[in-house]
Amino acid sequence: MNVSTPSRRSSIGLIARVLFVGAALVFGAWSLRNDWPEFLAALSSVQAWRWAFATLLVLSGLVVTGFVWLKLLSQLGYRTPTNAGLYIFFVGQLGKYIPGSVWSLGVQAEMARKENVPPRTTVANGLIFLYWNVTTAVILGYLALQFQWIQLDTSPLITLAIGLVAAVAITPRVTNFVTKRLVGKTQHHNARISHSIEVLALMTAVWFVYGIAVFVLVPDSYQANFSVLLASVGAFCIAYAAGVVIIVAPAGLGVREGVITFLLSPYLGLTNAIAVAVVTRVIHTLSDFSMAGISWIWYRSLDSSDRRNGGYYLAASKAVGWSIDRIADAALVNSVLNMAAASRPTTPKTIIHADHGAQGGFNWAFTSNVRNYGLKLSLGTFGDCYDCQSVLVGLLVDSEDLTSAA
């Protein structure tokens, strides 16, 4: 079944995205206006292979953060096609270069509508993603201070308190509490310790990759010192956290460069530290826009192919909910259930009937969503093609009526 959105709405959406990216480009270039003289001077001292290697590392780290964002979204009961999810994430992330603190979240929420993700869920996911970024960066920053990766005179008690707060903040009990407050109880799947460990491991890898990218830019005469590598990792983590806390600086402009310069100058000297900080900023800025462009090309190429091949699937409950997507998976059925639950009251007697589903993750994602709504789940027999009229959804029954799937 092929479905097309109204041309007028598509045109307005396209114009809005073009204006958004244009604004991000303008403010991104403006944010670097004072750094170009230092950047050009620093560039002459950085070998081409170092520039290329640092850029490759940053791009790799960005890809991992994109998949972390997708993983957190799936934890909320929604899964988009990979190309669509990365497109939403990376294009939306350009909003951080525009003054104001909500552009990224707003753009991602609007773009995710096409993938049947409620705006509140997308905004909540963006905040949860930022929450994980900051807490993991603070934890590594604490380790850098505790084990003296960087030379900084701080109060041991304050440092310990910050580290303990950040460590407690990533425990499942706390993350579940934060998530429920942001997205609402009915849409939330409780995270397990394995989930926290996985996200922590991925973000730790990202911070080390970013730190190594900083270290690659350090002049040869300082690279024999392993402590400079650890200092680069710690400095970047602390600089990132500081840039988020000081919200008046778009994308941490000026704040992160200042922190990196301050923390690395004891190792590199002031001039070299400034050069490394400025080149790091330029590489991250160019990488952000590059990933947005790459994800857009990937999304458009596969989206066009899906439209040509009629690659859309429909799951529907005739009277209570419906959902449409390019793939038939658990997220598609969860969208139907979410709409049905939102459109009419349910009781402990309400029964949802479905087959077992062959798509990956169906049993866990769908049954978890059913339990969150307090419904009774009825599953058909294995391999019975006549059990349900739809691929994944059968009957929704409550104490008063019976509705069959379309």
Contacts in CASP RR format, 6 or more apart in sequence:
PFRMAT RR
TARGET T0000
AUTHOR 0000-0000-0000
METHOD contacts of the structure
MODEL  1
MNVSTPSRRSSIGLIARVLFVGAALVFGAWSLRNDWPEFLAALSSVQAWR
WAFATLLVLSGLVVTGFVWLKLLSQLGYRTPTNAGLYIFFVGQLGKYIPG
SVWSLGVQAEMARKENVPPRTTVANGLIFLYWNVTTAVILGYLALQFQWI
QLDTSPLITLAIGLVAAVAITPRVTNFVTKRLVGKTQHHNARISHSIEVL
ALMTAVWFVYGIAVFVLVPDSYQANFSVLLASVGAFCIAYAAGVVIIVAP
AGLGVREGVITFLLSPYLGLTNAIAVAVVTRVIHTLSDFSMAGISWIWYR
SLDSSDRRNGGYYLAASKAVGWSIDRIADAALVNSVLNMAAASRPTTPKT
IIHADHGAQGGFNWAFTSNVRNYGLKLSLGTFGDCYDCQSVLVGLLVDSE
DLTSAA
1 310 0 8 1.000
1 312 0 8 1.000
1 313 0 8 1.000
1 314 0 8 1.000
1 324 0 8 1.000
2 307 0 8 1.000
2 310 0 8 1.000
2 311 0 8 1.000
2 312 0 8 1.000
3 312 0 8 1.000
3 314 0 8 1.000
3 324 0 8 1.000
4 307 0 8 1.000
5 114 0 8 1.000
16 110 0 8 1.000
17 91 0 8 1.000
17 107 0 8 1.000
17 111 0 8 1.000
20 91 0 8 1.000
20 92 0 8 1.000
20 94 0 8 1.000
20 95 0 8 1.000
20 103 0 8 1.000
20 107 0 8 1.000
21 91 0 8 1.000
21 94 0 8 1.000
21 292 0 8 1.000
23 98 0 8 1.000
24 94 0 8 1.000
24 95 0 8 1.000
24 97 0 8 1.000
24 98 0 8 1.000
24 289 0 8 1.000
25 289 0 8 1.000
27 97 0 8 1.000
27 98 0 8 1.000
27 99 0 8 1.000
27 250 0 8 1.000
28 97 0 8 1.000
28 250 0 8 1.000
28 251 0 8 1.000
28 285 0 8 1.000
31 97 0 8 1.000
31 250 0 8 1.000
31 251 0 8 1.000
31 253 0 8 1.000
31 285 0 8 1.000
32 39 0 8 1.000
32 281 0 8 1.000
32 282 0 8 1.000
32 285 0 8 1.000
35 257 0 8 1.000
35 278 0 8 1.000
35 281 0 8 1.000
35 282 0 8 1.000
38 274 0 8 1.000
38 275 0 8 1.000
38 278 0 8 1.000
39 278 0 8 1.000
39 279 0 8 1.000
39 282 0 8 1.000
41 275 0 8 1.000
42 274 0 8 1.000
42 275 0 8 1.000
42 276 0 8 1.000
42 278 0 8 1.000
42 279 0 8 1.000
43 51 0 8 1.000
43 279 0 8 1.000
45 219 0 8 1.000
45 275 0 8 1.000
46 217 0 8 1.000
46 275 0 8 1.000
46 279 0 8 1.000
50 216 0 8 1.000
50 217 0 8 1.000
51 217 0 8 1.000
51 279 0 8 1.000
51 283 0 8 1.000
53 213 0 8 1.000
53 216 0 8 1.000
54 213 0 8 1.000
54 214 0 8 1.000
54 216 0 8 1.000
54 217 0 8 1.000
54 279 0 8 1.000
54 280 0 8 1.000
54 283 0 8 1.000
55 213 0 8 1.000
55 283 0 8 1.000
55 286 0 8 1.000
55 287 0 8 1.000
57 209 0 8 1.000
57 210 0 8 1.000
57 212 0 8 1.000
57 213 0 8 1.000
57 216 0 8 1.000
58 209 0 8 1.000
58 210 0 8 1.000
58 213 0 8 1.000
58 283 0 8 1.000
58 284 0 8 1.000
58 287 0 8 1.000
59 287 0 8 1.000
59 290 0 8 1.000
59 291 0 8 1.000
60 209 0 8 1.000
61 205 0 8 1.000
61 206 0 8 1.000
61 209 0 8 1.000
61 210 0 8 1.000
62 90 0 8 1.000
62 287 0 8 1.000
62 288 0 8 1.000
62 291 0 8 1.000
63 291 0 8 1.000
64 202 0 8 1.000
64 205 0 8 1.000
64 206 0 8 1.000
64 209 0 8 1.000
65 129 0 8 1.000
65 133 0 8 1.000
65 203 0 8 1.000
65 206 0 8 1.000
66 86 0 8 1.000
66 89 0 8 1.000
66 90 0 8 1.000
67 86 0 8 1.000
67 202 0 8 1.000
68 129 0 8 1.000
68 132 0 8 1.000
68 199 0 8 1.000
68 202 0 8 1.000
68 203 0 8 1.000
68 206 0 8 1.000
69 85 0 8 1.000
69 89 0 8 1.000
69 125 0 8 1.000
69 126 0 8 1.000
69 129 0 8 1.000
70 79 0 8 1.000
70 80 0 8 1.000
70 82 0 8 1.000
70 85 0 8 1.000
70 86 0 8 1.000
70 89 0 8 1.000
71 198 0 8 1.000
71 199 0 8 1.000
71 202 0 8 1.000
72 125 0 8 1.000
72 126 0 8 1.000
72 128 0 8 1.000
72 129 0 8 1.000
72 132 0 8 1.000
72 199 0 8 1.000
73 79 0 8 1.000
73 80 0 8 1.000
73 85 0 8 1.000
73 117 0 8 1.000
73 121 0 8 1.000
73 122 0 8 1.000
73 125 0 8 1.000
74 331 0 8 1.000
74 365 0 8 1.000
75 179 0 8 1.000
75 189 0 8 1.000
75 191 0 8 1.000
75 195 0 8 1.000
76 121 0 8 1.000
76 124 0 8 1.000
76 125 0 8 1.000
76 179 0 8 1.000
76 183 0 8 1.000
76 187 0 8 1.000
76 188 0 8 1.000
76 189 0 8 1.000
77 187 0 8 1.000
77 189 0 8 1.000
77 331 0 8 1.000
77 334 0 8 1.000
77 365 0 8 1.000
77 368 0 8 1.000
77 369 0 8 1.000
78 115 0 8 1.000
78 116 0 8 1.000
78 117 0 8 1.000
78 121 0 8 1.000
78 331 0 8 1.000
78 334 0 8 1.000
78 335 0 8 1.000
79 329 0 8 1.000
79 330 0 8 1.000
79 331 0 8 1.000
79 365 0 8 1.000
80 88 0 8 1.000
80 112 0 8 1.000
80 115 0 8 1.000
80 117 0 8 1.000
80 331 0 8 1.000
81 115 0 8 1.000
81 302 0 8 1.000
81 325 0 8 1.000
81 326 0 8 1.000
81 327 0 8 1.000
83 295 0 8 1.000
83 298 0 8 1.000
83 299 0 8 1.000
83 302 0 8 1.000
83 303 0 8 1.000
84 114 0 8 1.000
84 115 0 8 1.000
84 299 0 8 1.000
84 303 0 8 1.000
85 112 0 8 1.000
85 115 0 8 1.000
86 295 0 8 1.000
86 298 0 8 1.000
86 299 0 8 1.000
87 111 0 8 1.000
87 295 0 8 1.000
87 296 0 8 1.000
87 298 0 8 1.000
87 299 0 8 1.000
88 108 0 8 1.000
88 111 0 8 1.000
88 112 0 8 1.000
88 115 0 8 1.000
88 122 0 8 1.000
89 108 0 8 1.000
89 295 0 8 1.000
90 288 0 8 1.000
90 291 0 8 1.000
90 292 0 8 1.000
90 293 0 8 1.000
90 294 0 8 1.000
90 295 0 8 1.000
91 107 0 8 1.000
91 111 0 8 1.000
91 292 0 8 1.000
91 293 0 8 1.000
91 295 0 8 1.000
91 296 0 8 1.000
92 103 0 8 1.000
92 104 0 8 1.000
92 107 0 8 1.000
92 108 0 8 1.000
92 111 0 8 1.000
92 292 0 8 1.000
93 104 0 8 1.000
93 288 0 8 1.000
93 292 0 8 1.000
94 104 0 8 1.000
94 107 0 8 1.000
94 288 0 8 1.000
94 289 0 8 1.000
94 292 0 8 1.000
95 103 0 8 1.000
95 104 0 8 1.000
95 107 0 8 1.000
96 103 0 8 1.000
96 104 0 8 1.000
96 250 0 8 1.000
96 251 0 8 1.000
97 250 0 8 1.000
97 251 0 8 1.000
97 285 0 8 1.000
97 288 0 8 1.000
98 250 0 8 1.000
99 250 0 8 1.000
100 247 0 8 1.000
100 250 0 8 1.000
101 247 0 8 1.000
104 126 0 8 1.000
105 122 0 8 1.000
105 123 0 8 1.000
105 126 0 8 1.000
105 127 0 8 1.000
106 119 0 8 1.000
106 122 0 8 1.000
106 123 0 8 1.000
108 122 0 8 1.000
108 123 0 8 1.000
108 126 0 8 1.000
109 119 0 8 1.000
109 120 0 8 1.000
109 122 0 8 1.000
109 123 0 8 1.000
110 119 0 8 1.000
112 119 0 8 1.000
112 121 0 8 1.000
112 122 0 8 1.000
113 119 0 8 1.000
115 325 0 8 1.000
116 323 0 8 1.000
116 324 0 8 1.000
116 325 0 8 1.000
116 331 0 8 1.000
116 332 0 8 1.000
116 335 0 8 1.000
118 187 0 8 1.000
118 338 0 8 1.000
120 183 0 8 1.000
121 183 0 8 1.000
121 187 0 8 1.000
123 182 0 8 1.000
124 179 0 8 1.000
124 182 0 8 1.000
124 183 0 8 1.000
124 184 0 8 1.000
125 183 0 8 1.000
127 182 0 8 1.000
128 175 0 8 1.000
128 178 0 8 1.000
128 179 0 8 1.000
128 182 0 8 1.000
130 244 0 8 1.000
131 169 0 8 1.000
131 175 0 8 1.000
131 178 0 8 1.000
132 170 0 8 1.000
132 199 0 8 1.000
132 203 0 8 1.000
133 203 0 8 1.000
133 240 0 8 1.000
133 244 0 8 1.000
134 240 0 8 1.000
134 241 0 8 1.000
134 244 0 8 1.000
134 245 0 8 1.000
135 166 0 8 1.000
135 169 0 8 1.000
135 170 0 8 1.000
136 166 0 8 1.000
136 170 0 8 1.000
136 199 0 8 1.000
136 200 0 8 1.000
136 203 0 8 1.000
136 204 0 8 1.000
136 207 0 8 1.000
137 203 0 8 1.000
137 207 0 8 1.000
137 237 0 8 1.000
137 238 0 8 1.000
137 240 0 8 1.000
137 241 0 8 1.000
138 162 0 8 1.000
138 163 0 8 1.000
138 166 0 8 1.000
138 237 0 8 1.000
138 241 0 8 1.000
139 163 0 8 1.000
139 166 0 8 1.000
139 167 0 8 1.000
139 170 0 8 1.000
140 204 0 8 1.000
140 207 0 8 1.000
140 233 0 8 1.000
140 234 0 8 1.000
140 237 0 8 1.000
141 234 0 8 1.000
141 237 0 8 1.000
141 238 0 8 1.000
141 241 0 8 1.000
142 159 0 8 1.000
142 162 0 8 1.000
142 163 0 8 1.000
142 166 0 8 1.000
143 149 0 8 1.000
143 234 0 8 1.000
144 150 0 8 1.000
144 230 0 8 1.000
144 231 0 8 1.000
144 233 0 8 1.000
144 234 0 8 1.000
144 235 0 8 1.000
144 237 0 8 1.000
144 238 0 8 1.000
145 152 0 8 1.000
145 154 0 8 1.000
145 159 0 8 1.000
146 159 0 8 1.000
146 160 0 8 1.000
147 230 0 8 1.000
149 227 0 8 1.000
149 230 0 8 1.000
149 231 0 8 1.000
149 233 0 8 1.000
149 234 0 8 1.000
150 230 0 8 1.000
150 231 0 8 1.000
150 234 0 8 1.000
150 235 0 8 1.000
150 238 0 8 1.000
150 263 0 8 1.000
151 231 0 8 1.000
151 266 0 8 1.000
151 267 0 8 1.000
152 263 0 8 1.000
168 174 0 8 1.000
169 175 0 8 1.000
170 196 0 8 1.000
170 199 0 8 1.000
170 200 0 8 1.000
171 196 0 8 1.000
172 190 0 8 1.000
172 191 0 8 1.000
172 192 0 8 1.000
172 193 0 8 1.000
172 195 0 8 1.000
172 196 0 8 1.000
175 191 0 8 1.000
175 196 0 8 1.000
176 188 0 8 1.000
176 190 0 8 1.000
176 191 0 8 1.000
179 188 0 8 1.000
179 191 0 8 1.000
180 188 0 8 1.000
185 372 0 8 1.000
186 341 0 8 1.000
186 372 0 8 1.000
186 373 0 8 1.000
187 338 0 8 1.000
187 372 0 8 1.000
188 372 0 8 1.000
189 365 0 8 1.000
189 368 0 8 1.000
189 369 0 8 1.000
189 372 0 8 1.000
207 233 0 8 1.000
207 234 0 8 1.000
207 236 0 8 1.000
207 237 0 8 1.000
207 240 0 8 1.000
208 233 0 8 1.000
210 233 0 8 1.000
210 236 0 8 1.000
210 240 0 8 1.000
211 229 0 8 1.000
211 232 0 8 1.000
211 233 0 8 1.000
211 234 0 8 1.000
211 235 0 8 1.000
211 236 0 8 1.000
212 229 0 8 1.000
212 232 0 8 1.000
212 233 0 8 1.000
213 280 0 8 1.000
213 283 0 8 1.000
214 232 0 8 1.000
214 233 0 8 1.000
214 235 0 8 1.000
214 236 0 8 1.000
214 260 0 8 1.000
214 264 0 8 1.000
214 276 0 8 1.000
214 280 0 8 1.000
215 223 0 8 1.000
215 228 0 8 1.000
215 229 0 8 1.000
215 232 0 8 1.000
215 233 0 8 1.000
217 275 0 8 1.000
217 276 0 8 1.000
217 279 0 8 1.000
217 280 0 8 1.000
218 228 0 8 1.000
218 232 0 8 1.000
218 268 0 8 1.000
218 272 0 8 1.000
218 276 0 8 1.000
219 268 0 8 1.000
219 272 0 8 1.000
222 228 0 8 1.000
222 267 0 8 1.000
222 268 0 8 1.000
222 272 0 8 1.000
225 267 0 8 1.000
227 267 0 8 1.000
228 264 0 8 1.000
228 267 0 8 1.000
228 268 0 8 1.000
231 263 0 8 1.000
231 264 0 8 1.000
231 267 0 8 1.000
232 264 0 8 1.000
234 263 0 8 1.000
235 259 0 8 1.000
235 260 0 8 1.000
235 263 0 8 1.000
235 264 0 8 1.000
236 260 0 8 1.000
236 280 0 8 1.000
238 259 0 8 1.000
238 263 0 8 1.000
239 255 0 8 1.000
239 256 0 8 1.000
239 257 0 8 1.000
239 258 0 8 1.000
239 259 0 8 1.000
239 260 0 8 1.000
239 263 0 8 1.000
240 256 0 8 1.000
242 252 0 8 1.000
242 255 0 8 1.000
242 256 0 8 1.000
242 259 0 8 1.000
243 249 0 8 1.000
243 252 0 8 1.000
243 255 0 8 1.000
243 256 0 8 1.000
243 259 0 8 1.000
244 252 0 8 1.000
246 252 0 8 1.000
246 255 0 8 1.000
249 255 0 8 1.000
251 285 0 8 1.000
253 281 0 8 1.000
254 281 0 8 1.000
256 277 0 8 1.000
256 281 0 8 1.000
257 274 0 8 1.000
257 277 0 8 1.000
257 278 0 8 1.000
257 280 0 8 1.000
257 281 0 8 1.000
258 277 0 8 1.000
260 273 0 8 1.000
260 276 0 8 1.000
260 277 0 8 1.000
260 280 0 8 1.000
261 270 0 8 1.000
261 273 0 8 1.000
261 274 0 8 1.000
261 277 0 8 1.000
262 273 0 8 1.000
264 272 0 8 1.000
264 273 0 8 1.000
264 276 0 8 1.000
264 277 0 8 1.000
265 273 0 8 1.000
267 273 0 8 1.000
268 276 0 8 1.000
303 326 0 8 1.000
306 312 0 8 1.000
306 326 0 8 1.000
311 326 0 8 1.000
312 324 0 8 1.000
312 325 0 8 1.000
312 326 0 8 1.000
313 324 0 8 1.000
313 325 0 8 1.000
313 326 0 8 1.000
313 327 0 8 1.000
313 328 0 8 1.000
313 332 0 8 1.000
313 391 0 8 1.000
314 322 0 8 1.000
314 323 0 8 1.000
314 324 0 8 1.000
314 406 0 8 1.000
315 322 0 8 1.000
315 323 0 8 1.000
315 324 0 8 1.000
315 328 0 8 1.000
315 332 0 8 1.000
315 333 0 8 1.000
315 335 0 8 1.000
315 336 0 8 1.000
315 390 0 8 1.000
315 391 0 8 1.000
315 392 0 8 1.000
315 393 0 8 1.000
315 405 0 8 1.000
316 322 0 8 1.000
316 323 0 8 1.000
316 336 0 8 1.000
316 390 0 8 1.000
316 393 0 8 1.000
316 405 0 8 1.000
316 406 0 8 1.000
317 336 0 8 1.000
317 340 0 8 1.000
317 393 0 8 1.000
317 396 0 8 1.000
317 403 0 8 1.000
317 405 0 8 1.000
317 406 0 8 1.000
318 403 0 8 1.000
318 404 0 8 1.000
318 405 0 8 1.000
318 406 0 8 1.000
319 403 0 8 1.000
320 339 0 8 1.000
320 340 0 8 1.000
320 343 0 8 1.000
320 344 0 8 1.000
320 396 0 8 1.000
320 403 0 8 1.000
321 336 0 8 1.000
321 339 0 8 1.000
321 340 0 8 1.000
321 343 0 8 1.000
322 336 0 8 1.000
322 339 0 8 1.000
322 406 0 8 1.000
323 332 0 8 1.000
323 333 0 8 1.000
323 335 0 8 1.000
323 336 0 8 1.000
323 339 0 8 1.000
324 332 0 8 1.000
325 331 0 8 1.000
325 332 0 8 1.000
325 335 0 8 1.000
328 359 0 8 1.000
328 391 0 8 1.000
328 392 0 8 1.000
329 359 0 8 1.000
329 360 0 8 1.000
329 361 0 8 1.000
329 362 0 8 1.000
330 359 0 8 1.000
330 360 0 8 1.000
330 361 0 8 1.000
330 362 0 8 1.000
330 364 0 8 1.000
330 365 0 8 1.000
330 366 0 8 1.000
330 392 0 8 1.000
331 365 0 8 1.000
332 392 0 8 1.000
333 354 0 8 1.000
333 362 0 8 1.000
333 366 0 8 1.000
333 392 0 8 1.000
333 393 0 8 1.000
334 365 0 8 1.000
334 366 0 8 1.000
334 369 0 8 1.000
336 393 0 8 1.000
337 352 0 8 1.000
337 366 0 8 1.000
337 369 0 8 1.000
337 370 0 8 1.000
337 373 0 8 1.000
338 369 0 8 1.000
340 396 0 8 1.000
341 373 0 8 1.000
346 373 0 8 1.000
346 374 0 8 1.000
346 375 0 8 1.000
346 398 0 8 1.000
347 398 0 8 1.000
347 399 0 8 1.000
348 374 0 8 1.000
348 376 0 8 1.000
349 376 0 8 1.000
349 398 0 8 1.000
349 399 0 8 1.000
350 374 0 8 1.000
350 375 0 8 1.000
350 376 0 8 1.000
350 396 0 8 1.000
350 397 0 8 1.000
350 398 0 8 1.000
350 399 0 8 1.000
351 375 0 8 1.000
351 376 0 8 1.000
351 377 0 8 1.000
351 378 0 8 1.000
351 395 0 8 1.000
351 396 0 8 1.000
351 397 0 8 1.000
351 398 0 8 1.000
352 370 0 8 1.000
352 375 0 8 1.000
352 376 0 8 1.000
352 377 0 8 1.000
352 378 0 8 1.000
352 396 0 8 1.000
352 397 0 8 1.000
353 377 0 8 1.000
353 378 0 8 1.000
353 379 0 8 1.000
353 380 0 8 1.000
353 388 0 8 1.000
353 394 0 8 1.000
353 395 0 8 1.000
353 396 0 8 1.000
353 397 0 8 1.000
354 366 0 8 1.000
354 377 0 8 1.000
354 378 0 8 1.000
354 379 0 8 1.000
354 380 0 8 1.000
354 388 0 8 1.000
354 392 0 8 1.000
354 393 0 8 1.000
354 394 0 8 1.000
355 379 0 8 1.000
355 380 0 8 1.000
355 383 0 8 1.000
355 384 0 8 1.000
355 387 0 8 1.000
355 388 0 8 1.000
355 391 0 8 1.000
355 392 0 8 1.000
355 394 0 8 1.000
356 362 0 8 1.000
356 363 0 8 1.000
356 379 0 8 1.000
356 380 0 8 1.000
356 382 0 8 1.000
356 383 0 8 1.000
357 363 0 8 1.000
357 391 0 8 1.000
357 392 0 8 1.000
359 392 0 8 1.000
362 392 0 8 1.000
366 392 0 8 1.000
367 377 0 8 1.000
370 377 0 8 1.000
371 377 0 8 1.000
378 395 0 8 1.000
380 387 0 8 1.000
380 388 0 8 1.000
381 387 0 8 1.000
387 394 0 8 1.000
388 394 0 8 1.000
388 395 0 8 1.000
388 405 0 8 1.000
389 404 0 8 1.000
389 405 0 8 1.000
389 406 0 8 1.000
390 405 0 8 1.000
390 406 0 8 1.000
393 405 0 8 1.000
394 404 0 8 1.000
394 405 0 8 1.000
395 402 0 8 1.000
395 403 0 8 1.000
395 404 0 8 1.000
395 405 0 8 1.000
396 403 0 8 1.000
396 405 0 8 1.000
397 403 0 8 1.000
END
